[in-house]
Amino acid sequence: HTAATREALYFMEPVTGHTIPDFRPALAQGIPALQAKARSLGTPYGNAMARSMDAVLKLASRYRALAETKRRDSTDELERFCLDQIIESLSVVPESGAKTLAQAAQFFTLLWETMVIEQAPNPYAFSVGNLDRVLAPYWDETDTPREEAVELLRHLLCFFQVGDRCWAISQNVLMGGRDIDGKDMTLPMTRVILDAFFESNDPQPAFSIKLHQRTPDELYADIGRFFFTPGHSTPSLFNDDVLFELLRRQGVKD
């Protein structure tokens, strides 16, 4: 096959389903805690799940070793600083829960990489879900300035790029929305991620915002710059009020 079509050939492998994994327990507790919970089930399945999570620990160990080697060999001050940040984060995660945004972004990346490798050769039937809610507990502007937080999120978004032409359109990041009582769930992290998407302007991952009757005007203003700046094609917009009404009619209460 030619270089122009070789990526598309992966779609010969059928996608069996689309999943939004919940990384919040892992980010909060660390991998060993999840492994202990899986083993406590006392079943072959639980033991298999615990063993499979070793992959995240091994990937992190190899990544840290590589960063330490590159740090030793590097003479570039900025590169050494960046590698120090990676090494520092990997001294905490994934063995323990994340405490900072840098650690949470590093942990998230390790989980995502391990997960998509497991589903090869078509490892893109996954979406992120509400990334703002996942990362919000780990950002405090007094510890991580807003500009630095935006750059961390831009690095995280890079890991969703697929192939030379970014053709895996199924990876979707959600933001905003409401809760079951109609309360707006826009967060400071929502606007940080918006800034990261706007500055990067990459075709992947797909980007969607959930709107509703109580969506704040500030969020509408942030969204507007995408539509009035040439070269931007995101985000997609969804009516969260309609979704909740449809769920209610189907008998879903929480």
N, C-alpha and C positions, 0 to 999 in steps of 0.2 A: 504494500500500500504506500501511497505517497505521503510526504510530510504534511500536505494540505488536508488530508482526511484521517490520519492515524488516530487523532483524539476521538473523533466521532465513532470509531469502530468499537469503543468500549460500551456503547449503548446496545450492542448485540447481547449483552448480559442483562436480563430483565431486572428491574427494580422491584423488590418484593414488598416494599412499604416505606412510608415516610415517617420519621421519628423526630420528636423534640426531646432530647435527653435533659433531665434536670440535674445540673451540675452543682446545685446549691449545697447539698449535704457533703459532697466531696470537698468543695472549697472551704466549708466551715469546719470540717472535722479532720480532714486528711485521709489518705488511703488506708493506713493500718486500721483506723477505727472502722472503716467500711468493711474491711476484710474480716475483722473480728465479728461484726454483726452478721456477715454472710455465713461464717463458720458456725455461729451460734444456732443457725437453723437446723444443724445436724443432718443435713441432706446431701446427697451427691451433687445436686445442683448448687447448693450454697458453697460447698467446697470448691467446685469448679469456678464459680464466680470470684471467690477469694483468690484463687490461684491466677486467674486471668488478670486481676488487678496488679499482679507483680510486674506486668508489662509497663505500667506507668512508672513504677519505681525504677525499673531498669533503664527506661528511656531517659528519665531525669538524671540518673547517675552518669550515663554516657554523655549527656548534654553538658553536665557540670564539668566532667573530666575534659571534654573538648574545650570548654570555655577557659578552664584553668591553663591548658596548654597554650591556647592562643594568647592568653593574658601574659604568660611568661615570655612568649616570643615577640610580642608586639612592642613597637617603639612609638606608636602613635598615641598621644595623650587621650584624645577623645575615644578611640577604640578601647583603650585600657579602662577608661571610666565606664563605658557601656558594659564591658565584660565583667567588671566588678559588680555592677548592678545585677547581672544575670547570676553570678556566683552567689551573691548575697541572698537573692530570692530562692535559689535552689538549696540553700542551707536550711530553709524553713519548709518549703513545699517541694514535693507532695507528701512528705512524711507527716507534716502537721497541717493544720488549717491555716489559711491565708490571714494575714493581719493588715496588709497594705494593698493598695491598688496594683502596684507592680507585682506583688506576689500572686494576687488573684489572677491577673492577666497571664502570668507565666504558667500558673496551675491550669487555667482554662485551656491554654495552648497545648499543654502536654496531654490533657484529657481528649481534646479534639483530635490531635494527631493519632493517638493510640486507637481511638474509636474508628476513624475513617480507614486506617490501615487494616483493621479487622474485617471491614466489609468489602475489601478489594475483590474484583477489579472495578467495581462501579460504586465507589465509596461516598456517594454524594446524595444519598436519600435521607439527609439529616438537615434540620434547621435549628437555629439557636434559641428561638423563643424570645422572651422579653429580656434582652441583654441589660437594659438599664436597671431592672429589678435584681438581676443576678449580681451585678457589680456594685450596686449602690452601697451596700454595707461596708465596702472596703475603701471608700473614698472620703477623705476629709481634707478640704482645701488647705487647712493649716499644716498638714503633713506633706501633701502633694499639690503644688500649685496647679491651677486650672490648665495653664499652657502645657505643663508636663503631663497632666492627665490626658489631654487631647492627644499628645504624641504617643503615649502608651497605648491608647485605643487605636491609633492609626497602625501601630505595629501589630496589634492583635488582628485587625481587619485584614492585614496582608496575608495571613495564614489561610484565608478562604479563597485565595486566587487559585484557579484550576487551569493547568495547561497554558499554552501560549496565548490562547484567545479567551480564556475565562468563560467556558461554555456551560459550566454546571449551574444553571439558573435556579436550582431547587434550594440552595442554601439561603435561608431567609432570616434576617434579624428583625424582630418586632420591637416597637417602643410605644410608650404612652398607654392609653386605654383607661378603663374604669374598673371599679370593683363591683361586687354583686349588689351593693347598695347605691350605686351610681356615683360614688366618690371618685374624683379624678386621681389618677396614679402617676401623673407626671412628676419626675424627680429631678434634682440637680444633675444627676448622671445622665438623664435623658438629653439634656442640652449639650453635655460634654460629648456624647456619642454623635449627636447631630453635627457638631463642629468637626469631629474626626471624619465623618462621611463627606462633609462638604469640602474639606481641605484635601482629602485623598482623591475623591471623585473617580474611584475605580468601578468597573462594571460588576464586580463581585465583592461581598455577598449582596444578594437582593435585600432591599431595605423597605420596610413597611411601617406605617404609623397608624395606630388605632385612635380614631376621633370619636367624640361623643358630645352631648349637650353641654357638659361642664369643662370641656377642653379650654385651658387658659389662653387668653389672647397672645401672651408671650410665645407660646408654642406655635401658634399660627404664624406669627411674625418670623420665627426661626425657619419654619417650613417654607415660607414664601420665597426666601432667597434662592432655594433650589429651582423653583419654577420660573424665576425671572433672571436667572444667570445662564447665558448660553453655554451649552455643553453638559448640562446636568439633566439626567433623566429620572432621578429618584427624588423622593420616595413614592411608593404606592400608598394610597389612603384607603382605610377601611372603617366602616361605621360600626363602632362597638355597641351602640345602643340596639341596633338591629340584631346583632349576634346574640346579645343577652335575651332579647325578646324571642328569638327563634329557639334558644335553649329552654326558655321558660315554657313555651308551647309544647316542647317535647318532654316536659316533665323533669328537666334537670334543674335542681334547686341550689346546688353549691358546687 
